[in-house]
Amino acid sequence: MKNPAAGHSDQYSEIDTTRLRRGVVPLFLRWYLPVAALIVSATLLSAYFLVTLGFDRIALQDRLHLHVAKEALDEEVARPLQLLRSLAFSEPSVQRAIDGGGEAVSNLNETFYSLLSRHPDYAQIRWIGDDGMELLRLARTPDGEIVNTPRAKLQDKSHRYYVTDTLRLKRGQIFVSRLDLNIEHKQIEIPYHPMIRVGLRVFHSDGRSAGMFLLNISAKTMLDRFYQQRQGSDLVLLDKEGYWLKSTRAEDEWGFMFHKLETFGKRYPDAWQQIANTAEGQIELADGIWTWATIYPTPKQASSVQSIYWKAVTHIPPERLASLRQKAWIFGSLTAGLLLIGFGIAIWRLAMEYLTRVHVGGLLERKNNLLADTVRKLGEEIEARMRVQAGLEQSNLELQLSANVFGNITEGVLITTPDGTITTANPAFCMMMGYEQLELAGKNATLLNSEKNDAVHYREIQRCLDSEGVWKGEVWKRRKDGSAILIHENITAIRDKRGHCSHLVSVETDITESKHLEELIRYQAYHDALTGLPNRTLLMDRIRLHLVSAKRHQTGLAILFIDLDGFKGINDTFGHEVGDTVLVETASRLQRSVRESDTVARLGGDEFVALLNDVDGKGDASTVAAKILDRLTHPYELPNSQSGQLSASIGIALYPSDGGDAEKLLNAADEAMYLAKRAGKAGYAFVPHAS
């Protein structure tokens, strides 16, 4: 019998290639389309996750920057309100001047002069009578000199809104004007001087009205400090009507002063509808992502005639969001295109080979009628083997696709058995943890546990996996070099056909750097940039915290308000850089003068505050004050082998005798500090009490 395979190679030439090509297209589509759908779905999902993570990161950074800017503006506005209230109601010499004493009026002039000297941003302070006529005005000239305006040049301000509104106030109420440009002799002053005015009615001892005190504050430094917090964002400040007070475009600013019709609400109506009606928030609209917060310059307990508030707004333009989307979709499209082309070529060749062999089998069957049974069995066997081979090749292709995705994904992926034995890890995970793949295979995942996580945390993870099959959250892990990194982890339990957990797949992202950035921004919001000491915000929080403890344990508390004597001379003579060095050294000396449990804070300029907890009356506070005065008198090293010497005036307020809340205690200590200055400086004074 002739071997049926003998003429096999010759029979290939008899195959109808046209018919073969027509038949391969349906077969190719049947094999290729499921793979293509899987590839496209995977790449679209990856691109979506990239866009989502990018948007979340940008939005979080914008919220943090806006919070820092709002805190800076709140701190700048709160200080003059407290100083004006203290000046009007806590200074006996001021009350004597109001009541009409000639020498007392001279003392009032000195008090006004001292206030402007200590606060360079305060441009003018006035005493205005009930008829709107100026009684006393001290103003700062463009070169910084403080000038007492002669009586002949005092002006009638009865027509100005801030005078009429302030004179309608009740005792204790504070007027805060809108933030606008300064006007002198009915003309807008050039160059522009942003100004905010704080007014307070004053009264004779017998209760009769004595007019008002009005403090003009230059808002340029306040606005500049606010704008410095933008950190690359489009940060603007608006008044309640939507006019720009600070903008990325100078031509937009102060439109209401020049009767311009253009406002934020007209330019961005959809965004303004949300911003105007809510105190704070964040929203994504067609023109970008808007984040806003409301700033109220007037404290709740001291209402003003008109409701003044500002809106701090940041904007992420749609171009930036579109760029992020475009990059993600380009990456996904290129990846999908390369995979589709590669798999298409492979499947096309497989289909051609398969159909060629099928046609060869049919041709042999028709050519060898005498060996029909043998050819049929042989064809069936060949066909069966081809199906097995095609299935194996398809499985290999799918495994290769999974391996490519597993090996190239930017997130770390770790696969373990239910007991934690590591099966495999992708290159991104190995690079993140500092291990080679062979070093991890077969080891238990507890190798990566960090002592920063307690046992309760790990039990909670296991509980979620047992009950829900998934867990996601933040966890600390230990790298090969022993360092700890913070991971955002998403664990999924993979179950077999019987529903039993066969593997655990963990997708992990290193978020250590972003957490450090968040902590840095939070630190900068609560600490002085020059000395590293707590700022006013953090100081007030700590005073309130220690007050709660003092009330519960029946212990004492002391606040020392420290104002340096002689610092201005050093700063003017040797410059701000040397002055900053002296302030840093002063902060160090103050910290060495108190206990570790106490707090030293810098309020600004040459003003510091020491918070002493668990003190036993005036004796303990006097001891610390004396120690501070002694340390500050030690010489400071200055340039050119020179040395300088400082002293300080310290005001001391005690809890509970001088107040029961943080604001009252700090104001009382500030008033006592002025008593120490008037007593000759270089000393300390307690809050006086009526005998």
C-alpha positions as CSV (number, residue, x, y, z in Angstrom):
1,M,0.0,0.0,0.0
2,K,1.3,3.5,-0.9
3,N,2.0,5.8,2.0
4,P,-0.7,8.5,2.0
5,A,1.7,11.1,3.2
6,A,4.2,10.4,0.4
7,G,2.9,13.1,-1.9
8,H,2.0,15.6,0.8
9,S,4.3,18.4,-0.2
10,D,3.1,18.2,-3.8
11,Q,-0.5,18.4,-2.8
12,Y,0.0,21.9,-1.2
13,S,0.3,23.3,-4.6
14,E,-3.2,22.3,-5.5
15,I,-4.8,24.3,-2.7
16,D,-7.2,27.1,-3.9
17,T,-5.5,30.1,-2.3
18,T,-8.5,32.4,-3.1
19,R,-10.9,30.2,-1.2
20,L,-8.4,29.9,1.6
21,R,-8.1,33.6,2.0
22,R,-11.9,34.0,2.0
23,G,-12.2,31.4,4.7
24,V,-9.5,32.8,7.0
25,V,-11.2,36.2,7.6
26,P,-14.2,34.8,9.6
27,L,-11.9,32.6,11.6
28,F,-9.5,35.4,12.2
29,L,-12.3,37.7,13.4
30,R,-13.7,34.9,15.7
31,W,-10.4,34.5,17.4
32,Y,-9.2,38.1,17.3
33,L,-12.2,40.2,18.4
34,P,-12.4,38.8,22.0
35,V,-8.7,39.5,22.5
36,A,-9.0,43.0,21.0
37,A,-12.0,43.7,23.3
38,L,-9.9,42.7,26.3
39,I,-6.9,44.8,25.3
40,V,-9.1,47.9,24.6
41,S,-11.0,47.5,27.9
42,A,-7.8,47.1,29.9
43,T,-6.1,50.2,28.3
44,L,-9.2,52.4,28.7
45,L,-9.5,51.4,32.3
46,S,-5.8,52.2,32.9
47,A,-6.2,55.6,31.2
48,Y,-9.3,56.3,33.3
49,F,-7.4,55.5,36.6
50,L,-4.5,57.7,35.5
51,V,-6.8,60.7,34.8
52,T,-8.7,60.2,38.1
53,L,-5.5,60.0,40.2
54,G,-4.1,63.0,38.5
55,F,-7.3,65.1,39.1
56,D,-7.4,64.0,42.8
57,R,-3.8,65.1,43.4
58,I,-4.2,68.5,41.7
59,A,-7.5,69.2,43.6
60,L,-5.9,68.2,47.0
61,Q,-2.9,70.5,46.4
62,D,-5.2,73.4,45.5
63,R,-7.2,72.9,48.7
64,L,-4.0,72.9,50.8
65,H,-2.7,76.1,49.2
66,L,-6.0,77.9,49.7
67,H,-6.1,76.9,53.3
68,V,-2.6,78.3,53.9
69,A,-3.5,81.6,52.1
70,K,-6.8,82.0,54.1
71,E,-4.9,81.4,57.4
72,A,-2.3,84.0,56.5
73,L,-5.1,86.6,55.7
74,D,-7.1,85.8,58.9
75,E,-4.0,86.4,61.0
76,E,-3.2,89.7,59.3
77,V,-6.7,91.0,59.8
78,A,-7.3,89.9,63.4
79,R,-4.3,91.8,64.9
80,P,-5.5,95.5,64.4
81,L,-9.0,94.7,65.7
82,Q,-7.5,93.5,69.0
83,L,-5.0,96.5,69.2
84,L,-7.7,99.1,68.6
85,R,-10.1,97.6,71.2
86,S,-7.2,97.4,73.7
87,L,-6.2,101.0,73.0
88,A,-9.7,102.4,73.5
89,F,-10.8,100.5,76.6
90,S,-7.7,99.5,78.5
91,E,-5.5,102.6,78.6
92,P,-6.3,105.0,81.4
93,S,-4.3,107.8,79.7
94,V,-6.4,107.4,76.6
95,Q,-9.6,107.8,78.7
96,R,-8.2,110.9,80.3
97,A,-7.5,112.4,76.9
98,I,-11.0,111.7,75.8
99,D,-12.4,113.4,78.9
100,G,-10.6,116.6,77.9
101,G,-7.3,116.9,79.8
102,G,-4.7,119.0,78.0
103,E,-1.6,117.1,79.1
104,A,-3.5,113.8,78.6
105,V,-4.1,114.8,74.9
106,S,-0.4,115.0,74.5
107,N,-0.1,111.5,76.0
108,L,-2.7,110.3,73.5
109,N,-0.5,111.7,70.7
110,E,2.4,109.7,72.1
111,T,0.3,106.6,72.4
112,F,-0.8,107.0,68.7
113,Y,2.9,107.6,67.7
114,S,4.0,104.4,69.6
115,L,1.3,102.3,67.9
116,L,2.3,103.5,64.4
117,S,6.0,103.0,65.2
118,R,5.5,99.3,66.2
119,H,3.3,98.5,63.1
120,P,4.8,99.7,59.8
121,D,1.7,98.7,57.9
122,Y,-0.5,101.1,59.9
123,A,-0.7,104.2,57.7
124,Q,-2.8,106.6,59.8
125,I,-4.7,106.9,63.1
126,R,-7.2,109.6,63.8
127,W,-9.5,110.8,66.6
128,I,-12.7,112.2,64.9
129,G,-15.4,114.1,66.7
130,D,-19.1,113.4,66.5
131,D,-19.4,116.2,63.9
132,G,-17.0,114.3,61.6
133,M,-14.1,116.8,62.1
134,E,-10.7,115.4,62.8
135,L,-9.4,116.2,66.3
136,L,-6.0,114.5,66.0
137,R,-4.3,112.7,63.1
138,L,-1.0,111.0,62.9
139,A,0.0,109.8,59.5
140,R,3.0,108.0,57.9
141,T,4.7,109.8,55.0
142,P,5.9,107.9,51.9
143,D,9.5,107.8,53.3
144,G,8.2,106.2,56.6
145,E,8.3,109.3,58.9
146,I,5.4,109.6,61.3
147,V,3.9,113.2,61.3
148,N,1.4,114.8,63.6
149,T,-0.9,116.9,61.3
150,P,-1.2,120.5,62.3
151,R,-4.6,121.6,63.5
152,A,-5.0,123.9,60.5
153,K,-4.8,121.0,58.1
154,L,-7.2,118.7,59.9
155,Q,-10.1,117.8,57.6
156,D,-13.9,117.4,57.8
157,K,-14.6,113.7,57.1
158,S,-18.4,113.8,57.9
159,H,-19.2,113.0,54.3
160,R,-17.2,109.7,54.2
161,Y,-19.1,106.5,54.7
162,Y,-16.7,105.0,57.2
163,V,-17.3,108.0,59.5
164,T,-21.1,107.9,59.3
165,D,-21.2,104.1,59.7
166,T,-18.8,104.1,62.7
167,L,-20.7,106.8,64.5
168,R,-23.9,104.7,64.3
169,L,-22.1,101.9,66.3
170,K,-22.9,100.9,69.9
171,R,-20.3,100.8,72.6
172,G,-17.8,97.9,71.9
173,Q,-18.8,97.4,68.3
174,I,-16.0,97.6,65.7
175,F,-16.4,98.9,62.1
176,V,-14.4,97.3,59.3
177,S,-14.5,99.0,56.0
178,R,-14.4,97.4,52.6
179,L,-10.9,96.9,51.2
180,D,-10.4,99.8,48.7
181,L,-7.9,102.4,47.5
182,N,-6.9,105.4,49.7
183,I,-8.5,108.7,48.8
184,E,-6.9,112.0,49.7
185,H,-8.7,115.4,49.0
186,K,-11.4,113.5,47.1
187,Q,-8.9,112.0,44.7
188,I,-7.6,108.4,44.5
189,E,-4.0,108.5,45.7
190,I,-1.4,107.5,43.1
191,P,0.5,105.2,43.3
192,Y,-2.4,103.1,44.5
193,H,-2.4,102.3,48.2
194,P,-4.8,99.5,49.1
195,M,-6.4,100.5,52.5
196,I,-8.7,99.0,55.1
197,R,-10.1,101.1,57.9
198,V,-11.0,99.9,61.4
199,G,-13.2,102.2,63.5
200,L,-14.4,102.2,67.1
201,R,-16.6,104.7,68.9
202,V,-15.2,106.2,72.1
203,F,-17.1,107.7,75.1
204,H,-16.5,110.1,78.0
205,S,-16.4,108.6,81.4
206,D,-20.0,109.8,82.0
207,G,-21.2,107.9,79.0
208,R,-21.4,110.8,76.5
209,S,-20.2,110.1,73.0
210,A,-16.7,111.4,72.3
211,G,-16.5,110.6,68.6
212,M,-14.4,107.7,67.2
213,F,-10.9,106.3,66.7
214,L,-10.1,105.4,63.1
215,L,-7.1,103.3,62.1
216,N,-6.0,103.2,58.4
217,I,-4.1,100.0,57.6
218,S,-2.1,99.6,54.4
219,A,-3.3,96.3,52.9
220,K,-0.4,96.0,50.4
221,T,1.7,93.7,52.7
222,M,-1.4,91.7,53.7
223,L,-2.3,91.2,50.0
224,D,1.2,90.3,49.0
225,R,1.5,87.8,51.8
226,F,-1.8,86.3,50.7
227,Y,-0.7,86.1,47.1
228,Q,2.6,84.5,48.0
229,Q,0.7,81.4,49.1
230,R,-0.6,80.6,45.6
231,Q,2.2,78.0,44.9
232,G,1.6,78.0,41.1
233,S,-2.3,78.2,41.4
234,D,-4.4,81.0,39.9
235,L,-5.3,82.6,43.3
236,V,-7.5,85.7,43.5
237,L,-9.2,87.6,46.3
238,L,-12.8,89.0,45.7
239,D,-15.1,91.2,47.6
240,K,-18.7,90.2,48.2
241,E,-19.9,91.9,45.0
242,G,-17.4,89.8,43.0
243,Y,-14.9,92.6,42.3
244,W,-11.2,91.6,42.2
245,L,-9.1,92.9,45.1
246,K,-6.1,90.7,44.1
247,S,-5.8,89.0,40.7
248,T,-3.3,87.4,38.4
249,R,-4.2,90.3,36.0
250,A,-3.5,93.7,37.4
251,E,-6.1,95.4,35.1
252,D,-8.9,93.4,36.8
253,E,-8.1,94.9,40.3
254,W,-10.2,97.6,42.1
255,G,-12.8,97.8,39.3
256,F,-15.4,99.2,41.7
257,M,-13.2,102.2,42.4
258,F,-13.3,103.2,38.7
259,H,-17.0,102.2,38.1
260,K,-16.1,99.3,35.9
261,L,-18.9,96.9,35.0
262,E,-16.7,93.8,34.7
263,T,-16.9,91.5,37.7
264,F,-16.0,87.9,38.5
265,G,-19.6,86.9,38.4
266,K,-20.1,88.3,34.8
267,R,-16.9,86.6,33.6
268,Y,-17.6,83.3,35.3
269,P,-21.3,83.2,36.1
270,D,-21.6,79.4,36.8
271,A,-18.7,79.4,39.2
272,W,-19.8,82.6,40.9
273,Q,-23.3,81.2,41.6
274,Q,-21.7,78.4,43.7
275,I,-19.0,80.6,45.3
276,A,-21.4,83.4,46.3
277,N,-23.9,81.1,48.0
278,T,-21.6,78.8,50.0
279,A,-18.8,79.6,52.5
280,E,-16.3,77.2,51.1
281,G,-16.1,74.3,48.6
282,Q,-14.6,72.8,45.5
283,I,-16.4,72.1,42.2
284,E,-15.5,71.1,38.6
285,L,-17.2,73.0,35.9
286,A,-16.7,73.3,32.1
287,D,-14.2,76.1,32.7
288,G,-12.1,74.2,35.2
289,I,-11.9,73.3,38.9
290,W,-12.8,76.1,41.4
291,T,-11.8,76.0,45.1
292,W,-12.9,78.8,47.4
293,A,-13.2,79.8,51.1
294,T,-14.8,82.8,52.8
295,I,-12.9,85.2,55.0
296,Y,-14.7,87.3,57.6
297,P,-12.5,90.2,58.9
298,T,-15.0,91.1,61.7
299,P,-15.1,88.9,64.8
300,K,-18.5,87.4,65.7
301,Q,-18.7,89.2,69.0
302,A,-18.1,92.6,67.5
303,S,-20.5,93.1,64.6
304,S,-20.1,95.9,62.1
305,V,-22.6,98.1,60.4
306,Q,-22.2,96.5,57.0
307,S,-21.5,92.8,56.4
308,I,-17.9,92.6,55.1
309,Y,-16.4,89.4,53.8
310,W,-14.0,88.3,51.1
311,K,-13.8,85.3,48.9
312,A,-10.4,83.6,48.3
313,V,-10.6,81.6,45.1
314,T,-8.2,79.3,43.2
315,H,-8.7,78.1,39.7
316,I,-7.3,75.1,37.7
317,P,-8.0,76.0,34.1
318,P,-9.5,73.4,31.7
319,E,-6.3,73.5,29.5
320,R,-4.4,71.9,32.4
321,L,-7.0,69.3,32.9
322,A,-7.3,68.6,29.2
323,S,-3.5,68.2,29.0
324,L,-3.7,65.6,31.7
325,R,-6.5,63.7,29.9
326,Q,-4.6,63.9,26.6
327,K,-1.5,62.4,28.0
328,A,-3.4,59.6,29.6
329,W,-5.4,58.8,26.4
330,I,-2.3,59.0,24.2
331,F,-0.5,56.6,26.4
332,G,-3.5,54.2,26.4
333,S,-4.0,54.5,22.6
334,L,-0.4,53.8,21.8
335,T,-0.3,50.8,24.2
336,A,-3.6,49.4,22.8
337,G,-2.4,50.0,19.2
338,L,0.8,48.1,19.7
339,L,-0.9,45.2,21.4
340,L,-3.6,45.0,18.8
341,I,-1.1,45.0,15.9
342,G,1.1,42.3,17.6
343,F,-1.8,40.0,18.5
344,G,-3.4,40.6,15.1
345,I,-0.3,39.4,13.2
346,A,0.0,36.3,15.4
347,I,-3.6,35.3,15.2
348,W,-3.7,35.9,11.4
349,R,-0.7,33.5,10.9
350,L,-2.3,31.0,13.3
351,A,-5.6,31.1,11.3
352,M,-3.8,30.7,8.0
353,E,-1.8,27.7,9.2
354,Y,-4.9,26.2,10.7
355,L,-7.0,26.5,7.5
356,T,-4.1,25.4,5.3
357,R,-3.9,22.2,7.2
358,V,-7.7,21.7,7.1
359,H,-7.6,22.1,3.4
360,V,-4.7,19.7,3.0
361,G,-6.7,17.1,5.0
362,G,-9.7,17.5,2.7
363,L,-7.6,17.3,-0.4
364,L,-6.0,14.1,0.7
365,E,-9.4,12.7,1.5
366,R,-10.7,13.4,-2.1
367,K,-7.5,12.2,-3.7
368,N,-7.4,8.8,-1.9
369,N,-10.9,7.3,-2.1
370,L,-9.3,3.9,-1.7
371,L,-7.9,4.8,1.7
372,A,-11.0,6.6,2.9
373,D,-11.2,5.0,6.3
374,T,-7.5,5.6,6.9
375,V,-7.5,9.2,5.7
376,R,-10.6,9.9,7.8
377,K,-9.1,8.6,10.9
378,L,-5.8,10.4,10.1
379,G,-7.7,13.7,9.4
380,E,-9.6,13.4,12.7
381,E,-6.4,12.8,14.6
382,I,-4.7,15.7,12.9
383,E,-7.7,18.0,13.5
384,A,-7.9,17.0,17.1
385,R,-4.2,17.8,17.5
386,M,-4.6,21.1,15.8
387,R,-7.4,22.1,18.1
388,V,-5.3,21.2,21.1
389,Q,-2.3,23.1,19.6
390,A,-4.5,26.1,18.8
391,G,-5.9,26.1,22.3
392,L,-2.4,25.9,23.8
393,E,-1.1,28.8,21.6
394,Q,-4.2,30.9,22.6
395,S,-3.5,30.2,26.2
396,N,0.2,31.1,25.7
397,L,-0.9,34.4,24.1
398,E,-3.2,35.3,26.9
399,L,-0.5,34.4,29.4
400,Q,1.9,36.6,27.5
401,L,-0.6,39.5,27.6
402,S,-1.0,39.1,31.3
403,A,2.7,38.9,31.8
404,N,3.3,42.1,29.8
405,V,0.6,44.0,31.8
406,F,2.0,42.5,35.0
407,G,5.6,43.5,34.1
408,N,4.9,47.0,32.8
409,I,2.3,48.4,35.1
410,T,3.6,51.3,37.2
411,E,1.9,50.2,40.4
412,G,3.5,47.5,42.5
413,V,1.7,44.2,42.4
414,L,2.3,41.4,45.0
415,I,0.6,37.9,44.7
416,T,0.6,35.6,47.8
417,T,-1.2,32.5,49.0
418,P,-3.8,32.9,51.7
419,D,-1.2,32.2,54.4
420,G,1.0,35.1,53.1
421,T,3.6,33.1,51.2
422,I,4.8,35.2,48.3
423,T,4.1,33.7,44.9
424,T,5.4,36.5,42.7
425,A,5.9,40.3,42.5
426,N,6.2,42.5,39.5
427,P,9.3,44.7,38.8
428,A,7.6,47.9,40.0
429,F,7.0,46.3,43.4
430,C,10.5,44.9,43.6
431,M,12.0,48.4,42.8
432,M,9.7,50.0,45.4
433,M,10.8,47.6,48.2
434,G,14.4,47.2,47.1
435,Y,14.3,43.4,46.6
436,E,15.0,41.2,43.6
437,Q,12.2,38.9,42.6
438,L,14.1,35.7,43.5
439,E,14.7,37.2,47.0
440,L,10.9,37.4,47.6
441,A,9.7,34.2,46.0
442,G,8.7,31.7,48.7
443,K,9.1,34.1,51.6
444,N,6.2,35.2,53.8
445,A,4.8,38.7,53.3
446,T,5.4,39.5,57.0
447,L,9.0,40.1,55.9
448,L,7.7,43.5,54.7
449,N,5.7,44.4,57.9
450,S,6.8,47.6,59.7
451,E,6.7,48.2,63.4
452,K,4.8,51.4,62.7
453,N,1.6,49.3,62.3
454,D,0.2,47.8,65.4
455,A,-1.4,44.3,65.6
456,V,-4.9,45.8,65.6
457,H,-4.3,47.2,62.1
458,Y,-3.3,43.8,60.7
459,R,-6.3,42.1,62.4
460,E,-8.6,44.6,60.8
461,I,-7.1,43.9,57.4
462,Q,-7.6,40.2,57.8
463,R,-11.2,40.7,59.1
464,C,-12.1,42.7,55.9
465,L,-10.5,40.0,53.6
466,D,-12.4,37.2,55.4
467,S,-15.8,38.9,55.4
468,E,-15.7,41.0,52.2
469,G,-12.8,39.7,50.1
470,V,-11.3,43.2,49.7
471,W,-9.4,45.8,51.7
472,K,-7.9,49.1,50.8
473,G,-6.2,51.7,52.8
474,E,-2.8,53.1,54.0
475,V,-0.2,50.9,55.7
476,W,3.5,51.3,56.5
477,K,6.0,48.7,55.0
478,R,9.7,48.0,55.5
479,R,12.0,48.1,52.6
480,K,15.1,45.8,52.3
481,D,17.4,48.6,53.6
482,G,15.2,48.9,56.7
483,S,13.6,52.2,55.9
484,A,9.8,52.6,56.2
485,I,7.5,53.8,53.4
486,L,3.8,54.6,53.4
487,I,1.8,52.5,51.0
488,H,-1.7,52.9,49.6
489,E,-2.7,49.2,49.3
490,N,-5.7,47.5,47.5
491,I,-5.9,43.8,48.4
492,T,-8.4,41.5,46.6
493,A,-9.0,37.8,47.4
494,I,-9.1,35.5,44.3
495,R,-11.4,32.5,44.8
496,D,-11.5,29.2,43.0
497,K,-14.6,27.4,41.6
498,R,-15.6,26.2,45.1
499,G,-15.4,29.7,46.5
500,H,-12.3,29.1,48.5
501,C,-9.5,31.8,48.6
502,S,-6.6,30.6,46.4
503,H,-4.5,33.8,46.2
504,L,-4.4,37.4,47.4
505,V,-3.5,40.1,44.9
506,S,-2.2,43.4,46.3
507,V,-1.9,46.6,44.1
508,E,0.4,49.1,45.9
509,T,1.4,52.7,45.5
510,D,4.1,54.6,47.4
511,I,2.5,57.8,48.8
512,T,5.3,58.7,51.3
513,E,6.4,61.8,49.4
514,S,2.9,63.2,49.0
515,K,2.3,62.6,52.8
516,H,5.6,64.4,53.6
517,L,4.4,67.4,51.4
518,E,1.1,67.5,53.2
519,E,2.8,67.5,56.6
520,L,5.2,70.3,55.4
521,I,2.3,72.5,54.4
522,R,0.6,71.9,57.7
523,Y,3.8,72.8,59.6
524,Q,4.3,76.0,57.6
525,A,0.7,77.0,58.4
526,Y,1.3,76.8,62.2
527,H,5.0,77.9,62.6
528,D,6.9,81.1,62.2
529,A,9.0,80.9,59.0
530,L,12.1,82.7,60.5
531,T,12.5,81.1,63.9
532,G,10.6,77.9,63.6
533,L,8.6,78.8,66.7
534,P,4.8,78.3,66.9
535,N,2.9,81.2,65.3
536,R,-0.2,83.0,66.8
537,T,-2.6,80.3,65.5
538,L,-0.8,77.4,67.2
539,L,-0.2,79.4,70.3
540,M,-3.9,80.1,70.8
541,D,-4.7,76.4,70.3
542,R,-2.1,75.5,73.0
543,I,-3.4,78.1,75.4
544,R,-6.9,76.7,75.1
545,L,-5.7,73.2,75.5
546,H,-3.7,74.0,78.7
547,L,-6.7,76.0,80.0
548,V,-8.9,72.9,79.8
549,S,-6.2,70.9,81.8
550,A,-5.7,73.8,84.3
551,K,-9.5,73.9,85.0
552,R,-9.7,70.1,85.4
553,H,-6.6,69.8,87.7
554,Q,-7.1,73.2,89.5
555,T,-3.6,74.4,88.5
556,G,-2.3,77.8,87.5
557,L,-1.2,79.2,84.1
558,A,0.9,82.2,83.1
559,I,1.3,84.1,79.8
560,L,4.4,86.3,79.4
561,F,4.1,88.9,76.6
562,I,7.7,89.8,75.6
563,D,8.6,92.9,73.6
564,L,12.3,93.5,72.8
565,D,13.8,96.8,73.8
566,G,16.6,98.1,71.5
567,F,16.0,95.7,68.6
568,K,15.0,98.5,66.2
569,G,18.4,100.2,66.6
570,I,20.3,97.0,65.7
571,N,17.9,96.3,62.8
572,D,18.3,99.8,61.4
573,T,22.1,100.0,61.9
574,F,23.1,96.5,60.6
575,G,20.3,95.6,58.3
576,H,17.4,93.1,58.2
577,E,19.7,90.1,57.7
578,V,21.6,90.8,61.0
579,G,18.2,91.6,62.6
580,D,16.9,88.2,61.5
581,T,20.0,86.5,63.1
582,V,19.3,88.4,66.4
583,L,15.7,87.3,66.4
584,V,16.7,83.6,65.8
585,E,19.2,83.8,68.7
586,T,16.6,85.5,70.9
587,A,14.1,82.6,70.1
588,S,16.8,80.1,71.2
589,R,17.5,82.0,74.5
590,L,13.8,82.2,75.3
591,Q,13.4,78.4,74.7
592,R,16.4,77.7,77.0
593,S,14.7,79.9,79.7
594,V,11.6,77.7,80.0
595,R,10.8,74.1,80.5
596,E,10.2,71.6,77.7
597,S,6.5,71.4,78.7
598,D,6.2,75.2,78.2
599,T,5.7,77.0,74.8
600,V,7.5,79.9,73.3
601,A,5.8,81.6,70.2
602,R,6.6,84.5,67.9
603,L,3.7,86.8,67.1
604,G,5.6,88.9,64.6
605,G,8.3,91.6,64.5
606,D,10.1,91.6,67.9
607,E,7.1,90.3,69.9
608,F,7.2,86.9,71.6
609,V,5.0,85.0,74.0
610,A,5.9,82.4,76.6
611,L,3.1,80.1,77.9
612,L,3.9,78.5,81.3
613,N,1.7,75.7,82.5
614,D,1.4,74.4,86.1
615,V,2.7,77.6,87.8
616,D,2.1,78.5,91.4
617,G,1.2,82.2,91.3
618,K,3.4,85.2,90.8
619,G,6.5,83.7,92.3
620,D,7.0,81.1,89.6
621,A,6.2,83.6,86.8
622,S,8.6,86.2,88.3
623,T,11.4,83.6,88.4
624,V,11.0,82.8,84.7
625,A,10.7,86.5,83.7
626,A,13.9,87.3,85.6
627,K,15.7,84.4,83.9
628,I,14.5,85.6,80.5
629,L,15.7,89.2,81.2
630,D,19.1,87.9,82.4
631,R,19.6,85.8,79.3
632,L,18.6,88.6,76.9
633,T,21.1,91.0,78.4
634,H,24.0,88.8,77.4
635,P,25.8,90.4,74.4
636,Y,24.9,89.5,70.9
637,E,27.7,89.0,68.3
638,L,27.3,91.5,65.5
639,P,29.4,92.1,62.3
640,N,32.9,93.6,62.3
641,S,33.6,92.1,65.8
642,Q,31.0,94.3,67.4
643,S,28.5,93.3,70.0
644,G,25.0,94.5,70.9
645,Q,22.8,94.2,73.9
646,L,19.0,93.9,74.2
647,S,16.5,94.0,77.0
648,A,12.8,93.3,77.1
649,S,9.6,94.6,78.5
650,I,7.5,91.7,79.8
651,G,3.8,91.7,80.7
652,I,2.5,88.8,82.8
653,A,-1.1,87.5,83.0
654,L,-2.1,84.7,85.3
655,Y,-4.9,82.2,85.2
656,P,-7.5,82.3,86.7
657,S,-7.1,85.8,88.3
658,D,-6.6,87.7,85.0
659,G,-9.0,85.9,82.7
660,G,-10.6,82.6,81.9
661,D,-10.1,82.3,78.1
662,A,-7.1,82.5,75.7
663,E,-8.0,85.9,74.1
664,K,-8.5,87.7,77.5
665,L,-5.3,86.3,78.9
666,L,-3.2,87.3,75.9
667,N,-4.7,90.8,75.8
668,A,-4.2,91.2,79.5
669,A,-0.5,90.2,79.2
670,D,-0.1,92.7,76.3
671,E,-1.5,95.5,78.4
672,A,0.8,94.6,81.3
673,M,3.7,94.8,78.9
674,Y,2.9,98.4,78.2
675,L,3.0,99.0,81.9
676,A,6.5,97.6,82.0
677,K,7.6,99.8,79.1
678,R,6.2,102.9,80.8
679,A,8.0,101.9,84.0
680,G,11.4,102.2,82.3
681,K,11.6,99.0,80.1
682,A,14.0,96.1,80.9
683,G,11.6,94.8,83.4
684,Y,8.3,93.0,83.9
685,A,4.9,93.9,85.2
686,F,1.8,92.0,86.3
687,V,-1.8,92.8,85.3
688,P,-2.9,95.5,87.9
689,H,-6.0,94.8,90.0
690,A,-8.2,97.3,91.8
691,S,-7.5,97.4,95.5
